[in-house]
């Protein structure tokens, strides 16, 4: 699966990095409101994390 790329999106659409090619990076603007936001890799749904804004 390495080299396939990724797309990371939050539930509710707070952010979406768009697609990135394998070995590349992406960027997004984090939500300005404090709190936690679950996100997942669209292509690899077992890859789940939580972004915490303080």
PyMOL Python script that loads the backbone (N, CA, C, O; Angstrom):
from pymol import cmd

cmd.read_pdbstr("""\
ATOM      1  N   UNK A   1       0.806  -1.201   0.000  1.00  0.00           N
ATOM      2  CA  UNK A   1       0.000   0.000   0.000  1.00  0.00           C
ATOM      3  C   UNK A   1       0.854   1.273   0.000  1.00  0.00           C
ATOM      4  O   UNK A   1       0.338   2.355  -0.278  1.00  0.00           O
ATOM      5  N   UNK A   2       2.130   1.160   0.302  1.00  0.00           N
ATOM      6  CA  UNK A   2       2.971   2.350   0.298  1.00  0.00           C
ATOM      7  C   UNK A   2       3.025   2.928  -1.104  1.00  0.00           C
ATOM      8  O   UNK A   2       3.053   2.190  -2.089  1.00  0.00           O
ATOM      9  N   UNK A   3       3.038   4.257  -1.190  1.00  0.00           N
ATOM     10  CA  UNK A   3       3.113   4.910  -2.476  1.00  0.00           C
ATOM     11  C   UNK A   3       1.758   5.190  -3.118  1.00  0.00           C
ATOM     12  O   UNK A   3       1.700   5.814  -4.178  1.00  0.00           O
ATOM     13  N   UNK A   4       0.680   4.748  -2.505  1.00  0.00           N
ATOM     14  CA  UNK A   4      -0.649   4.960  -3.086  1.00  0.00           C
ATOM     15  C   UNK A   4      -1.212   6.338  -2.798  1.00  0.00           C
ATOM     16  O   UNK A   4      -2.079   6.804  -3.537  1.00  0.00           O
ATOM     17  N   UNK A   5      -0.758   6.996  -1.764  1.00  0.00           N
ATOM     18  CA  UNK A   5      -1.300   8.297  -1.414  1.00  0.00           C
ATOM     19  C   UNK A   5      -2.373   8.188  -0.358  1.00  0.00           C
ATOM     20  O   UNK A   5      -2.733   7.090   0.066  1.00  0.00           O
ATOM     21  N   UNK A   6      -2.879   9.322   0.062  1.00  0.00           N
ATOM     22  CA  UNK A   6      -3.870   9.343   1.130  1.00  0.00           C
ATOM     23  C   UNK A   6      -4.768  10.552   0.995  1.00  0.00           C
ATOM     24  O   UNK A   6      -4.438  11.519   0.309  1.00  0.00           O
ATOM     25  N   UNK A   7      -5.884  10.486   1.647  1.00  0.00           N
ATOM     26  CA  UNK A   7      -6.819  11.602   1.746  1.00  0.00           C
ATOM     27  C   UNK A   7      -7.366  11.551   3.159  1.00  0.00           C
ATOM     28  O   UNK A   7      -7.950  10.546   3.565  1.00  0.00           O
ATOM     29  N   UNK A   8      -7.182  12.618   3.907  1.00  0.00           N
ATOM     30  CA  UNK A   8      -7.626  12.669   5.292  1.00  0.00           C
ATOM     31  C   UNK A   8      -8.777  13.646   5.411  1.00  0.00           C
ATOM     32  O   UNK A   8      -8.695  14.780   4.940  1.00  0.00           O
ATOM     33  N   UNK A   9      -9.859  13.195   6.049  1.00  0.00           N
ATOM     34  CA  UNK A   9     -11.032  14.048   6.199  1.00  0.00           C
ATOM     35  C   UNK A   9     -11.635  13.841   7.587  1.00  0.00           C
ATOM     36  O   UNK A   9     -11.584  12.746   8.145  1.00  0.00           O
ATOM     37  N   UNK A  10     -12.201  14.906   8.124  1.00  0.00           N
ATOM     38  CA  UNK A  10     -12.862  14.815   9.421  1.00  0.00           C
ATOM     39  C   UNK A  10     -14.333  14.512   9.232  1.00  0.00           C
ATOM     40  O   UNK A  10     -14.920  14.791   8.187  1.00  0.00           O
ATOM     41  N   UNK A  11     -14.906  13.940  10.256  1.00  0.00           N
ATOM     42  CA  UNK A  11     -16.351  13.748  10.242  1.00  0.00           C
ATOM     43  C   UNK A  11     -16.996  15.119  10.369  1.00  0.00           C
ATOM     44  O   UNK A  11     -16.560  15.931  11.186  1.00  0.00           O
ATOM     45  N   UNK A  12     -17.991  15.383   9.601  1.00  0.00           N
ATOM     46  CA  UNK A  12     -18.649  16.682   9.658  1.00  0.00           C
ATOM     47  C   UNK A  12     -18.007  17.725   8.762  1.00  0.00           C
ATOM     48  O   UNK A  12     -18.506  18.847   8.672  1.00  0.00           O
ATOM     49  N   UNK A  13     -16.896  17.376   8.087  1.00  0.00           N
ATOM     50  CA  UNK A  13     -16.290  18.286   7.124  1.00  0.00           C
ATOM     51  C   UNK A  13     -15.500  19.447   7.686  1.00  0.00           C
ATOM     52  O   UNK A  13     -15.330  20.453   6.997  1.00  0.00           O
ATOM     53  N   UNK A  14     -15.004  19.347   8.922  1.00  0.00           N
ATOM     54  CA  UNK A  14     -14.233  20.452   9.498  1.00  0.00           C
ATOM     55  C   UNK A  14     -12.938  20.690   8.730  1.00  0.00           C
ATOM     56  O   UNK A  14     -12.472  21.826   8.642  1.00  0.00           O
ATOM     57  N   UNK A  15     -12.356  19.639   8.177  1.00  0.00           N
ATOM     58  CA  UNK A  15     -11.187  19.790   7.322  1.00  0.00           C
ATOM     59  C   UNK A  15     -11.050  18.588   6.401  1.00  0.00           C
ATOM     60  O   UNK A  15     -11.588  17.513   6.667  1.00  0.00           O
ATOM     61  N   UNK A  16     -10.324  18.793   5.320  1.00  0.00           N
ATOM     62  CA  UNK A  16     -10.079  17.753   4.330  1.00  0.00           C
ATOM     63  C   UNK A  16      -8.763  18.096   3.651  1.00  0.00           C
ATOM     64  O   UNK A  16      -8.645  19.154   3.034  1.00  0.00           O
ATOM     65  N   UNK A  17      -7.774  17.221   3.755  1.00  0.00           N
ATOM     66  CA  UNK A  17      -6.468  17.516   3.162  1.00  0.00           C
ATOM     67  C   UNK A  17      -6.448  17.322   1.661  1.00  0.00           C
ATOM     68  O   UNK A  17      -5.509  17.762   0.997  1.00  0.00           O
ATOM     69  N   UNK A  18      -7.463  16.674   1.110  1.00  0.00           N
ATOM     70  CA  UNK A  18      -7.422  16.330  -0.297  1.00  0.00           C
ATOM     71  C   UNK A  18      -6.479  15.151  -0.503  1.00  0.00           C
ATOM     72  O   UNK A  18      -5.894  14.648   0.457  1.00  0.00           O
ATOM     73  N   UNK A  19      -6.331  14.716  -1.726  1.00  0.00           N
ATOM     74  CA  UNK A  19      -5.473  13.572  -2.032  1.00  0.00           C
ATOM     75  C   UNK A  19      -4.017  13.996  -2.095  1.00  0.00           C
ATOM     76  O   UNK A  19      -3.703  15.077  -2.594  1.00  0.00           O
ATOM     77  N   UNK A  20      -3.121  13.145  -1.588  1.00  0.00           N
ATOM     78  CA  UNK A  20      -1.687  13.376  -1.695  1.00  0.00           C
ATOM     79  C   UNK A  20      -1.043  12.113  -2.250  1.00  0.00           C
ATOM     80  O   UNK A  20      -1.476  11.001  -1.945  1.00  0.00           O
ATOM     81  N   UNK A  21      -0.032  12.283  -3.045  1.00  0.00           N
ATOM     82  CA  UNK A  21       0.690  11.154  -3.617  1.00  0.00           C
ATOM     83  C   UNK A  21       1.588  10.527  -2.559  1.00  0.00           C
ATOM     84  O   UNK A  21       1.993  11.191  -1.604  1.00  0.00           O
ATOM     85  N   UNK A  22       1.898   9.239  -2.734  1.00  0.00           N
ATOM     86  CA  UNK A  22       2.786   8.553  -1.802  1.00  0.00           C
ATOM     87  C   UNK A  22       4.105   9.289  -1.652  1.00  0.00           C
ATOM     88  O   UNK A  22       4.694   9.714  -2.645  1.00  0.00           O
ATOM     89  N   UNK A  23       4.573   9.443  -0.424  1.00  0.00           N
ATOM     90  CA  UNK A  23       5.822  10.133  -0.151  1.00  0.00           C
ATOM     91  C   UNK A  23       5.700  11.642  -0.098  1.00  0.00           C
ATOM     92  O   UNK A  23       6.683  12.325   0.188  1.00  0.00           O
ATOM     93  N   UNK A  24       4.530  12.177  -0.362  1.00  0.00           N
ATOM     94  CA  UNK A  24       4.298  13.628  -0.346  1.00  0.00           C
ATOM     95  C   UNK A  24       3.537  14.000   0.925  1.00  0.00           C
ATOM     96  O   UNK A  24       3.038  13.127   1.635  1.00  0.00           O
ATOM     97  N   UNK A  25       3.452  15.279   1.202  1.00  0.00           N
ATOM     98  CA  UNK A  25       2.695  15.737   2.362  1.00  0.00           C
ATOM     99  C   UNK A  25       1.592  16.683   1.920  1.00  0.00           C
ATOM    100  O   UNK A  25       1.610  17.207   0.806  1.00  0.00           O
ATOM    101  N   UNK A  26       0.641  16.890   2.802  1.00  0.00           N
ATOM    102  CA  UNK A  26      -0.462  17.795   2.545  1.00  0.00           C
ATOM    103  C   UNK A  26      -0.589  18.755   3.709  1.00  0.00           C
ATOM    104  O   UNK A  26       0.040  18.558   4.748  1.00  0.00           O
ATOM    105  N   UNK A  27      -1.386  19.778   3.550  1.00  0.00           N
ATOM    106  CA  UNK A  27      -1.580  20.767   4.610  1.00  0.00           C
ATOM    107  C   UNK A  27      -3.041  21.176   4.655  1.00  0.00           C
ATOM    108  O   UNK A  27      -3.767  21.059   3.668  1.00  0.00           O
ATOM    109  N   UNK A  28      -3.455  21.655   5.807  1.00  0.00           N
ATOM    110  CA  UNK A  28      -4.805  22.173   5.981  1.00  0.00           C
ATOM    111  C   UNK A  28      -4.766  23.180   7.106  1.00  0.00           C
ATOM    112  O   UNK A  28      -3.812  23.213   7.883  1.00  0.00           O
ATOM    113  N   UNK A  29      -5.794  24.002   7.201  1.00  0.00           N
ATOM    114  CA  UNK A  29      -5.930  24.944   8.306  1.00  0.00           C
ATOM    115  C   UNK A  29      -6.777  24.277   9.374  1.00  0.00           C
ATOM    116  O   UNK A  29      -7.924  23.902   9.129  1.00  0.00           O
ATOM    117  N   UNK A  30      -6.203  24.132  10.562  1.00  0.00           N
ATOM    118  CA  UNK A  30      -6.918  23.495  11.665  1.00  0.00           C
ATOM    119  C   UNK A  30      -8.107  24.362  12.077  1.00  0.00           C
ATOM    120  O   UNK A  30      -8.053  25.586  11.958  1.00  0.00           O
ATOM    121  N   UNK A  31      -9.167  23.739  12.556  1.00  0.00           N
ATOM    122  CA  UNK A  31     -10.301  24.518  13.054  1.00  0.00           C
ATOM    123  C   UNK A  31      -9.837  25.490  14.145  1.00  0.00           C
ATOM    124  O   UNK A  31      -8.987  25.132  14.960  1.00  0.00           O
ATOM    125  N   UNK A  32     -10.377  26.698  14.173  1.00  0.00           N
ATOM    126  CA  UNK A  32      -9.943  27.701  15.153  1.00  0.00           C
ATOM    127  C   UNK A  32     -10.608  27.512  16.504  1.00  0.00           C
ATOM    128  O   UNK A  32     -10.114  28.026  17.508  1.00  0.00           O
ATOM    129  N   UNK A  33     -11.696  26.802  16.553  1.00  0.00           N
ATOM    130  CA  UNK A  33     -12.420  26.569  17.797  1.00  0.00           C
ATOM    131  C   UNK A  33     -11.783  25.408  18.571  1.00  0.00           C
ATOM    132  O   UNK A  33     -11.513  24.354  17.997  1.00  0.00           O
ATOM    133  N   UNK A  34     -11.546  25.600  19.859  1.00  0.00           N
ATOM    134  CA  UNK A  34     -10.974  24.546  20.698  1.00  0.00           C
ATOM    135  C   UNK A  34     -11.901  23.342  20.750  1.00  0.00           C
ATOM    136  O   UNK A  34     -13.124  23.478  20.766  1.00  0.00           O
ATOM    137  N   UNK A  35     -11.297  22.171  20.775  1.00  0.00           N
ATOM    138  CA  UNK A  35     -12.079  20.941  20.864  1.00  0.00           C
ATOM    139  C   UNK A  35     -11.370  19.799  20.163  1.00  0.00           C
ATOM    140  O   UNK A  35     -10.235  19.948  19.712  1.00  0.00           O
ATOM    141  N   UNK A  36     -12.025  18.679  20.074  1.00  0.00           N
ATOM    142  CA  UNK A  36     -11.466  17.495  19.432  1.00  0.00           C
ATOM    143  C   UNK A  36     -12.273  17.144  18.193  1.00  0.00           C
ATOM    144  O   UNK A  36     -13.487  17.340  18.146  1.00  0.00           O
ATOM    145  N   UNK A  37     -11.579  16.623  17.197  1.00  0.00           N
ATOM    146  CA  UNK A  37     -12.217  16.283  15.936  1.00  0.00           C
ATOM    147  C   UNK A  37     -11.635  14.953  15.450  1.00  0.00           C
ATOM    148  O   UNK A  37     -10.432  14.852  15.210  1.00  0.00           O
ATOM    149  N   UNK A  38     -12.478  13.950  15.307  1.00  0.00           N
ATOM    150  CA  UNK A  38     -12.030  12.655  14.792  1.00  0.00           C
ATOM    151  C   UNK A  38     -11.791  12.778  13.295  1.00  0.00           C
ATOM    152  O   UNK A  38     -12.530  13.475  12.601  1.00  0.00           O
ATOM    153  N   UNK A  39     -10.743  12.091  12.789  1.00  0.00           N
ATOM    154  CA  UNK A  39     -10.526  12.066  11.349  1.00  0.00           C
ATOM    155  C   UNK A  39     -10.070  10.690  10.906  1.00  0.00           C
ATOM    156  O   UNK A  39      -9.636   9.868  11.712  1.00  0.00           O
ATOM    157  N   UNK A  40     -10.177  10.458   9.613  1.00  0.00           N
ATOM    158  CA  UNK A  40      -9.895   9.141   9.044  1.00  0.00           C
ATOM    159  C   UNK A  40      -9.245   9.309   7.677  1.00  0.00           C
ATOM    160  O   UNK A  40      -9.501  10.289   6.977  1.00  0.00           O
ATOM    161  N   UNK A  41      -8.405   8.350   7.299  1.00  0.00           N
ATOM    162  CA  UNK A  41      -7.869   8.304   5.941  1.00  0.00           C
ATOM    163  C   UNK A  41      -8.940   7.686   5.056  1.00  0.00           C
ATOM    164  O   UNK A  41      -9.358   6.551   5.285  1.00  0.00           O
ATOM    165  N   UNK A  42      -9.381   8.417   4.060  1.00  0.00           N
ATOM    166  CA  UNK A  42     -10.452   7.953   3.184  1.00  0.00           C
ATOM    167  C   UNK A  42     -10.076   6.661   2.463  1.00  0.00           C
ATOM    168  O   UNK A  42     -10.925   5.793   2.265  1.00  0.00           O
ATOM    169  N   UNK A  43      -8.803   6.530   2.069  1.00  0.00           N
ATOM    170  CA  UNK A  43      -8.356   5.342   1.345  1.00  0.00           C
ATOM    171  C   UNK A  43      -8.023   4.171   2.252  1.00  0.00           C
ATOM    172  O   UNK A  43      -8.050   3.022   1.813  1.00  0.00           O
ATOM    173  N   UNK A  44      -7.710   4.446   3.511  1.00  0.00           N
ATOM    174  CA  UNK A  44      -7.341   3.413   4.490  1.00  0.00           C
ATOM    175  C   UNK A  44      -8.198   3.616   5.743  1.00  0.00           C
ATOM    176  O   UNK A  44      -7.710   4.166   6.730  1.00  0.00           O
ATOM    177  N   UNK A  45      -9.462   3.184   5.726  1.00  0.00           N
ATOM    178  CA  UNK A  45     -10.408   3.507   6.793  1.00  0.00           C
ATOM    179  C   UNK A  45     -10.030   2.983   8.182  1.00  0.00           C
ATOM    180  O   UNK A  45     -10.631   3.400   9.172  1.00  0.00           O
ATOM    181  N   UNK A  46      -9.055   2.086   8.276  1.00  0.00           N
ATOM    182  CA  UNK A  46      -8.593   1.642   9.595  1.00  0.00           C
ATOM    183  C   UNK A  46      -7.662   2.668  10.236  1.00  0.00           C
ATOM    184  O   UNK A  46      -7.352   2.560  11.422  1.00  0.00           O
ATOM    185  N   UNK A  47      -7.217   3.650   9.474  1.00  0.00           N
ATOM    186  CA  UNK A  47      -6.327   4.701   9.983  1.00  0.00           C
ATOM    187  C   UNK A  47      -7.195   5.838  10.530  1.00  0.00           C
ATOM    188  O   UNK A  47      -7.646   6.707   9.784  1.00  0.00           O
ATOM    189  N   UNK A  48      -7.416   5.813  11.836  1.00  0.00           N
ATOM    190  CA  UNK A  48      -8.273   6.804  12.498  1.00  0.00           C
ATOM    191  C   UNK A  48      -7.497   7.483  13.606  1.00  0.00           C
ATOM    192  O   UNK A  48      -6.747   6.822  14.324  1.00  0.00           O
ATOM    193  N   UNK A  49      -7.655   8.778  13.761  1.00  0.00           N
ATOM    194  CA  UNK A  49      -6.990   9.567  14.801  1.00  0.00           C
ATOM    195  C   UNK A  49      -7.916  10.676  15.268  1.00  0.00           C
ATOM    196  O   UNK A  49      -9.022  10.840  14.752  1.00  0.00           O
ATOM    197  N   UNK A  50      -7.451  11.433  16.248  1.00  0.00           N
ATOM    198  CA  UNK A  50      -8.202  12.576  16.755  1.00  0.00           C
ATOM    199  C   UNK A  50      -7.295  13.789  16.765  1.00  0.00           C
ATOM    200  O   UNK A  50      -6.185  13.731  17.295  1.00  0.00           O
ATOM    201  N   UNK A  51      -7.755  14.891  16.185  1.00  0.00           N
ATOM    202  CA  UNK A  51      -7.058  16.169  16.225  1.00  0.00           C
ATOM    203  C   UNK A  51      -7.633  16.943  17.399  1.00  0.00           C
ATOM    204  O   UNK A  51      -8.850  17.090  17.516  1.00  0.00           O
ATOM    205  N   UNK A  52      -6.750  17.445  18.276  1.00  0.00           N
ATOM    206  CA  UNK A  52      -7.194  18.245  19.424  1.00  0.00           C
ATOM    207  C   UNK A  52      -6.669  19.665  19.263  1.00  0.00           C
ATOM    208  O   UNK A  52      -5.463  19.875  19.129  1.00  0.00           O
ATOM    209  N   UNK A  53      -7.571  20.635  19.275  1.00  0.00           N
ATOM    210  CA  UNK A  53      -7.218  22.054  19.201  1.00  0.00           C
ATOM    211  C   UNK A  53      -7.426  22.633  20.586  1.00  0.00           C
ATOM    212  O   UNK A  53      -8.496  22.494  21.178  1.00  0.00           O
ATOM    213  N   UNK A  54      -6.398  23.281  21.093  1.00  0.00           N
ATOM    214  CA  UNK A  54      -6.490  23.863  22.460  1.00  0.00           C
ATOM    215  C   UNK A  54      -6.476  25.365  22.419  1.00  0.00           C
ATOM    216  O   UNK A  54      -6.544  26.012  23.464  1.00  0.00           O
TER     217      UNK A  54
END
""", "prot")
cmd.dss("prot")
cmd.show_as("cartoon", "prot")
cmd.util.cbc("prot")
cmd.orient("prot")
